[in-house]
Amino acid sequence: MNPNSSVKVHFECDRGHAPHELCVAVNQAVPPNLRCEAGQPSGISKGGGSGCRIPDNLQELVTRELRDNMQESRRQGYVLIRD
């Protein structure tokens, strides 16, 4: 995975618990504060196994959120995806 295009993502499902921290590879470079930490594996990094189903189109959702809300994502330090 290219470290310049791996994005910190907080995924919130409708189960009402804390967001899952993910690392998602996209097809573009992202600002340094949105990049995953060095060595962080892709997929779920914390909070897995709680019954949330990760969307099949997660990469597409992250790319769209980067395009539509880059400033807010940069402010937060991650891309927020809600399902």
Secondary structure, DSSP 8 states (H G I E B T S, - for coil): --GGGEEEEEEE-TT-S--EEEEEE-SS---GGGB--TT--SEEEES-SSS----TTHHHHHHHHHHHHHHHHHHHTSEEEE-
